[in-house]
Amino acid sequence: MRTKIANFINNNKITNYIKEVNDETNFTTLTIQTIGYVKSAPIITTVEIDSEGRIISFTSNTSRETYNDEYNSRWDTPNGHPNKVIPPRIIDEQNADVDGVAGATVTSDAIKAAAAIAFEYAKEVIK
C-alpha cells in the first residue's frame, strides 16, 4: 500500500502553482512556478495585477531552458524568445490564450500556463 501511495504522489505532483503572493497598495504581485522543457528547472514568472484585475507586468525567467538539441532545431532568433515575445501579448490582450513561439512550444505553453493561473487568481480573488 505504501508503494502505491508513493507512486500516486510522484505521478500526480502539482507542477504549476503560485509560490508567493504579495499585496501592495495598488497591485498584487504573484510569483508563479511552471514547468517547461527542462523538467528539473522550473520557470519562475512574476506577475503584477492591478486593483481591477488586469495584468500590468509579466516577466518569466526561462534562463534554464535549453534550445540546443534536435527537438528544438526549429527555434531560432527570428522567431523571438518566448520570454520576450509572449508577455507583451498577454498584457496587450489580457488573455493567456495567445500565440506561442514556433520551435519553443513547451516553453511557450509554460509561460501561458503562468498567465492562466494569474488570470484565474485575479478573477477569483481580486475582482
C-alpha positions in Angstrom: 0.0 0.0 0.0 2.8 2.4 0.9 4.4 1.9 -2.5 1.1 2.6 -4.3 0.6 5.8 -2.3 4.2 7.0 -3.1 3.7 6.2 -6.8 0.4 8.1 -6.8 2.0 11.1 -5.2 5.0 11.1 -7.5 2.8 10.7 -10.6 0.4 13.5 -9.6 2.6 16.3 -8.3 1.3 19.8 -8.8 3.9 21.4 -11.1 2.2 24.7 -11.9 1.3 26.8 -8.9 1.5 30.1 -7.1 4.6 30.2 -4.9 4.1 33.6 -3.4 1.6 36.4 -3.2 2.4 40.0 -2.1 -0.4 42.5 -1.7 0.7 46.1 -2.3 -1.4 49.3 -2.1 -2.3 49.4 -5.8 -1.4 46.0 -7.1 -0.7 42.4 -6.2 2.4 40.5 -7.2 2.3 36.8 -7.8 5.3 34.5 -8.2 4.3 31.5 -10.2 6.1 28.3 -10.9 5.5 26.3 -14.1 7.4 23.5 -15.8 8.7 24.0 -19.3 11.0 21.9 -21.5 13.6 21.3 -18.8 11.5 19.4 -16.2 14.1 19.8 -13.4 14.3 23.6 -13.9 11.0 25.4 -13.2 10.2 28.6 -15.0 9.5 31.3 -12.4 7.2 34.1 -13.5 6.4 37.3 -11.7 3.1 38.9 -12.5 1.7 42.2 -11.2 -2.1 42.6 -11.2 -3.8 45.9 -10.6 -6.8 46.5 -8.4 -9.1 46.0 -11.4 -7.7 42.5 -12.1 -5.6 43.5 -15.1 -2.1 42.2 -15.6 0.2 45.2 -15.7 3.6 43.4 -15.6 4.7 39.9 -16.6 8.2 38.5 -16.6 9.3 34.9 -17.0 12.8 33.6 -16.1 13.5 31.0 -18.7 17.3 31.1 -18.4 17.4 27.4 -17.5 15.5 26.3 -20.6 17.7 24.9 -23.4 17.2 25.0 -27.2 20.4 23.4 -28.3 19.1 20.0 -29.3 17.3 18.3 -32.2 13.9 18.7 -30.7 14.2 22.5 -30.7 16.0 22.8 -34.0 13.1 24.9 -35.5 13.5 27.6 -32.9 15.8 30.4 -33.8 16.3 34.0 -33.1 14.0 35.4 -35.8 11.0 33.7 -34.1 11.8 35.6 -30.9 12.5 34.3 -27.5 9.3 33.2 -25.7 10.1 35.3 -22.6 10.4 38.4 -24.8 7.5 37.7 -27.2 4.7 36.2 -25.1 4.5 38.6 -22.1 3.6 41.7 -24.2 0.9 39.7 -26.0 -0.5 38.6 -22.6 -0.5 42.2 -21.3 -1.9 43.6 -24.6 -4.7 41.0 -25.0 -5.3 40.5 -21.3 -5.6 36.8 -22.1 -3.5 33.7 -21.6 -4.6 32.2 -24.9 -2.1 34.0 -27.1 0.2 32.7 -29.9 3.4 31.0 -28.7 6.8 30.8 -30.4 7.3 28.2 -33.1 10.0 25.8 -32.1 9.7 26.7 -28.4 6.2 25.3 -27.8 6.8 23.7 -24.4 8.4 26.9 -23.0 5.6 29.0 -24.6 3.0 26.8 -23.0 4.6 27.0 -19.6 4.6 30.8 -19.8 1.0 30.8 -20.9 0.1 28.5 -18.1 1.5 31.0 -15.6 -0.7 33.7 -17.3 -3.7 31.4 -16.9 -3.0 30.9 -13.2 -2.7 34.7 -12.8 -5.9 35.4 -14.6 -7.8 32.8 -12.5 -6.3 34.4 -9.4 -7.4 37.8 -10.5 -10.9 36.6 -11.3 -11.4 34.7 -8.0 -9.5 36.9 -5.5 -9.1 40.4 -6.8 -12.3 41.2 -8.7 
